Amino acid sequence: MNRKFTAERPNQKWVTDITYLPYRGTFLYLSAIKDLYSKEIVAYQISHRNDLDLVLNTLDQAIKKRG
């Protein structure tokens, strides 16, 4: 991306991140996908595990929403 965090049209560039949230003595993991055109969060998932399923479920949700 060469540090170009803007897009000219929807769905051109998505970025993702996972963060952890302390919750009742344990952690929850939040995975989110953001469209750089509209700055909208396209999809997100919360899980007790930071694993491949978390990432793939978030991506599946984004694809279903945006096609």
Secondary structure, DSSP 8 states (H G I E B T S, - for coil): -TT----SSTTS-EEEEEEEEEETTEEEEEEEEEETTT--EEEEEEESS-SHHHHHHHHHHHHHHH-
